[in-house]
Amino acid sequence: MTHTPHAQGLIRIAAGSILVSLVVLGLKVIAWQMTGSVALMSDALESLVNLATAVAALVAVRVAARPADANHPYGHHKAEFFSAILEGVLIILAALLILREAWGAWQAPRALDAPLSGLAVNLLAGVLNAVWCWVLLRRGRALRSPALVADGKHLLSDVVSSAGVLAGVLLAMVTGWAELDPALAALVALNILWSGWKVITASVSGLMDEALPDEIMARVREAISLQGEGAVEAHDLRTRAAGQATFIEFHLVVPGDLTVRDAHDMCDRIEAALKAQVPGAVVTIHVEPEHKAKHAGIVVI
């Protein structure tokens, strides 16, 4: 199956996430083995989740890139939301595993081995993660991909927790407080739990066909009002986002003596204006005669 340039860009980024996750995971496992730190172990476990979610994101963007067919006339865009929910669930499971390990280490704390060299390896992994996180968030938002944005937000939480772990383990080494290590692991787990919850709630909103944000809705209404010259009104405006696609539909009331050609030209003009405001929008306009006016909705200038 041939993908569009847009889809190919998404797939390349998702595949890059897998490669980066493998390298980062390897570095963090090495750092954990060098130090025996439960906090660094929690950091490595989170990277294992990163790898799993990167694979899920790649599968999702490939499925979402498929064109509409007889069984899916609106396309496969929502596949990315399912991927994001899976990521959230995996994130929460990782957090629970970390909490279990942290509790065991809290009950029997021990000194760390070769912490400086292990921290240096972990720092390298953190820098690589930070760079790729920036790429995912920037490109995911530009390409309007929920799966890539969710992956980037999860990676951002990993970067933040890694920085905290590095500082805390260094403090544990300087002070000799071995209890700091499992305490840090527990804090990492709580941060991961919050990250997973946010990813799931954002994805559920997409699956529930939540309307576009108020800011975008205002632009949509303005475009219809400005470009609907000659119409009576527009009402029953409905919007929803599904991955990279945005669906906009409404009823346009026109004078009864307006020709079909003129009504069609008016719809084309409004549709072009809406797509300029919301790139990739799928616009459906139902034209009605003036006796269908509800005297509510969008006033046409």
Buried (B, 14 or more C-beta within 10 A) or exposed (E): EEBEEBBEBBBEBBBBBBEBBBBBBBBBBBBBBBBBBBBBBBBBBBBBBBBBBBBBBBBBBBBBBBEEEEEEEEBBBBBBBBBBBBBBEBBBBBBEBBBEBBEEBBEEBEEBEEBEEBBEBBBBBBEBBBEBBBBBBEBBEEBBBBBBBBBBBBBBBBBBBBEBBBEBBBEBBEEEEBEBBBBBBBBBBEBBBBBBBBBBEBBBEBEEEEEBEEEBBEBBBBBBBEBBEBBBBBBBBEBBBBBBBBBBBBBBBBEEEBEEEEBEEBBEBBBEBBBEBBEBBBBEBEBBBBEBBEEEBBEBE
